[in-house]
Amino acid sequence: MALRLASNTLLRQSKKAGIIAASRSLSTSVDSTLDRAKSTEDYDRVLQTFANIRACAVLRTPTSEACPKAMQACIDGGFKIVEFTLTTPDCLDHLSAFRTKYDGDVMVGCGTIMNTADAEAAVDAGAEFIITPVMLPDVIEWCAARNIVSVPGCQTPTELVSAYRAGAPLQKLFPGVTGGPMWVKAVSSALPFLSINPTSGVTLENAGEYLSHGAASVGLVAPLFDPVAIANEDWDQIAKNAEIVMANVKEAGPYIRK
């Protein structure tokens, strides 16, 4: 009973916060003096793509040379949302090249963003969404003011709610938690206004299970981009991994946005 009352209170507060955030987005989207601002239509497009596709390929490679080959294999296997991480050598160069090549077909974002300067550089390179490994209010607010979708890393329900209140429409669950899909089910049931994006702990086989247990979308890292396959330049294996994931994800169907 106490949990239900607390959830209802948070839901009312979050709806109020959402109205404030929406108003802020509408006002800043027409502010010609605000750098890198996106339209509300573009913001909605990014969120709807996440809702339709529901799976993001998260790539980090030890060498620059491996990056485009691994990502190409993943796209060939069916992925339509991809994330280049700043820990990859020449990350922004590769991101820019793929955005140019697949603009309108594959949605391209940037991860391991640690500050607003990183976010600026990523957006300038063509990133359509921003991912952070931890909950960084300054980055969330910078993105929200410009109608740029941010997905901050969170570990606890408190961090997930804090990220939501700061203006993040999707909340990345990172690192993985004990209980996996059942944890997501429990938290999304108690806090239904959240849109949780588990990343660490998601495998080729359980991606669909996370979605059926309440996750809005999922991110795939090492299980998709097998380090051994990358070291052996076995791009066919990565494409096969992508096919397995997308087949499981499609069974869950599209996500109903909140």
C-alpha positions in Angstrom: 0.0 0.0 0.0 2.8 2.4 0.9 4.6 1.6 -2.3 1.5 2.3 -4.3 0.9 5.6 -2.6 4.6 6.6 -3.1 4.4 5.6 -6.8 1.2 7.6 -7.3 2.8 10.7 -5.7 5.9 10.3 -7.9 3.7 9.9 -10.9 1.8 13.1 -10.2 5.0 15.0 -9.6 6.7 13.5 -12.7 3.7 14.5 -14.9 4.1 18.1 -13.6 7.8 17.9 -14.3 7.0 16.6 -17.8 4.8 19.6 -18.5 7.5 21.9 -17.4 10.1 20.1 -19.5 7.8 20.1 -22.6 7.2 23.8 -22.2 10.9 24.4 -21.9 11.5 22.4 -25.1 8.9 24.3 -27.0 10.3 27.6 -26.0 14.0 26.7 -26.7 13.2 25.1 -30.0 12.3 28.5 -31.5 15.2 30.3 -29.8 17.5 31.2 -32.7 20.3 32.2 -30.3 20.5 28.8 -28.7 23.3 26.8 -30.2 22.7 23.3 -31.7 18.9 23.4 -30.9 16.7 20.8 -32.6 13.1 21.0 -33.4 10.4 19.3 -31.4 9.7 17.2 -34.5 13.2 16.0 -34.5 13.1 15.2 -30.8 9.9 13.2 -31.4 11.4 11.4 -34.3 14.3 10.1 -32.3 12.1 8.9 -29.5 9.7 7.3 -31.9 12.5 5.5 -33.6 13.6 4.1 -30.2 10.0 3.0 -29.5 9.8 1.3 -32.9 13.2 -0.4 -33.1 13.8 -1.0 -29.4 17.5 -2.1 -29.7 20.7 -0.1 -29.9 24.1 -1.5 -30.9 26.8 0.0 -28.6 30.3 -0.3 -30.1 33.7 0.2 -28.6 36.7 -1.2 -30.3 40.4 -1.1 -29.3 41.5 0.2 -32.7 40.1 2.7 -35.2 40.4 0.3 -38.1 38.0 -2.3 -36.5 35.3 0.3 -35.7 33.7 0.8 -39.1 34.0 -2.8 -40.1 32.3 -4.0 -36.9 29.5 -1.4 -37.1 28.9 -2.2 -40.8 28.5 -5.9 -39.9 26.0 -5.0 -37.2 24.0 -2.9 -39.6 24.1 -5.6 -42.2 22.6 -7.9 -39.5 19.6 -5.7 -39.1 20.4 -2.9 -36.5 18.8 0.5 -37.2 20.0 2.3 -34.1 23.7 2.5 -33.4 26.0 4.1 -30.8 29.6 5.0 -31.3 31.4 5.5 -27.9 34.1 8.1 -27.3 36.4 5.4 -25.9 36.9 4.2 -29.5 39.8 5.8 -31.4 38.6 8.3 -34.0 35.0 7.8 -32.7 33.6 11.1 -34.1 35.1 10.6 -37.5 33.5 7.2 -37.8 30.2 8.5 -36.4 30.2 11.4 -38.9 30.9 9.0 -41.8 28.0 6.6 -40.8 25.6 9.5 -40.3 26.3 10.7 -43.8 26.1 7.2 -45.3 22.9 6.1 -43.5 21.1 9.4 -42.8 17.4 8.7 -42.6 17.9 4.9 -42.5 20.0 4.2 -39.5 19.9 6.4 -36.4 23.3 7.3 -35.1 24.2 8.4 -31.6 27.3 8.9 -29.4 28.1 7.4 -26.0 30.5 7.8 -23.1 29.7 11.5 -23.1 31.1 13.0 -19.9 30.4 16.7 -20.1 28.7 19.3 -22.3 31.8 19.8 -24.4 31.7 16.2 -25.3 28.0 16.6 -26.2 28.7 19.6 -28.4 31.4 17.8 -30.3 29.2 14.7 -30.7 26.2 16.8 -32.0 28.5 18.7 -34.4 29.7 15.3 -35.7 26.1 14.3 -36.4 25.0 12.4 -33.3 21.2 12.2 -33.1 21.1 11.3 -29.4 23.5 11.4 -26.5 24.4 8.6 -24.0 26.2 9.1 -20.8 27.6 6.2 -18.6 26.5 7.9 -15.4 23.8 10.4 -14.4 25.2 13.8 -15.3 22.6 16.6 -14.6 24.5 19.2 -16.6 24.5 17.1 -19.7 20.9 16.1 -19.3 19.8 19.8 -18.9 22.0 20.9 -21.8 20.3 18.3 -24.0 16.8 19.0 -22.8 17.2 22.7 -23.4 18.0 21.9 -27.1 15.5 19.2 -27.7 18.3 16.6 -28.0 17.4 13.2 -26.6 19.7 12.1 -23.8 19.9 8.6 -22.2 21.9 8.9 -19.0 23.4 5.9 -17.1 21.6 5.1 -13.8 22.1 2.3 -11.3 19.3 2.7 -8.8 15.6 3.6 -8.9 16.5 7.0 -7.3 18.9 7.8 -10.1 16.4 6.7 -12.7 13.8 9.1 -11.3 16.4 11.9 -10.9 17.4 11.5 -14.5 13.8 11.6 -15.6 13.1 14.7 -13.5 16.2 16.4 -15.0 14.8 16.0 -18.5 16.0 12.6 -19.8 13.1 10.9 -21.7 15.0 7.5 -21.6 17.0 6.2 -18.7 19.9 3.8 -19.3 20.3 1.0 -16.7 24.0 0.6 -16.2 25.8 -1.4 -15.1 23.7 -4.6 -15.0 21.7 -5.4 -11.9 21.0 -8.6 -10.1 17.7 -10.1 -11.2 17.9 -8.6 -14.7 14.5 -8.6 -16.4 12.6 -9.2 -13.1 14.3 -6.1 -11.6 13.2 -4.1 -14.6 9.7 -5.4 -14.2 9.5 -4.6 -10.5 10.8 -1.0 -11.0 8.8 -0.2 -14.1 5.7 -1.5 -12.4 6.3 0.7 -9.3 7.5 3.7 -11.3 5.5 3.4 -14.6 6.5 6.9 -15.9 10.1 5.7 -16.4 11.4 4.4 -19.8 14.2 2.1 -18.9 17.0 1.2 -21.3 19.1 -1.7 -19.9 22.5 -2.1 -21.4 24.9 -4.1 -19.4 23.7 -7.6 -18.8 21.6 -7.8 -22.0 22.5 -10.8 -24.2 21.6 -12.1 -27.6 19.0 -14.5 -26.0 17.5 -12.3 -23.2 17.0 -9.0 -25.1 13.4 -9.9 -25.9 12.8 -10.9 -22.3 13.9 -7.5 -21.0 11.4 -5.8 -23.4 8.6 -8.1 -22.4 9.3 -7.3 -18.7 8.9 -3.6 -19.1 12.1 -2.2 -20.7 11.5 0.5 -23.2 14.5 -0.6 -25.3 17.9 -2.3 -24.8 21.5 -1.7 -25.6 23.9 -4.5 -26.7 27.6 -4.3 -26.1 30.0 -7.2 -25.9 27.5 -10.0 -26.5 26.8 -8.4 -29.9 30.3 -7.2 -30.6 32.1 -10.3 -29.4 35.7 -9.2 -28.6 37.1 -12.5 -30.0 35.2 -12.0 -33.3 36.5 -8.5 -33.5 40.1 -9.6 -32.8 39.7 -12.3 -35.5 38.0 -9.9 -37.9 35.1 -12.3 -38.1 32.5 -9.8 -39.3 30.1 -12.5 -40.4 29.8 -13.6 -36.8 28.9 -10.1 -35.7 26.3 -9.9 -38.4 24.8 -13.2 -37.2 24.7 -12.0 -33.7 22.8 -8.9 -34.8 20.3 -11.1 -36.7 19.7 -13.2 -33.5 19.1 -10.1 -31.4 16.8 -8.3 -33.8 14.7 -11.5 -34.3 14.2 -11.7 -30.5 13.4 -7.9 -30.2 10.9 -7.9 -33.1 8.8 -10.5 -31.2 8.2 -8.0 -28.4 6.7 -5.5 -30.8 6.9 -1.7 -30.6 7.0 0.2 -27.3 4.1 2.4 -26.3 5.6 5.8 -25.3 4.7 7.4 -22.1 
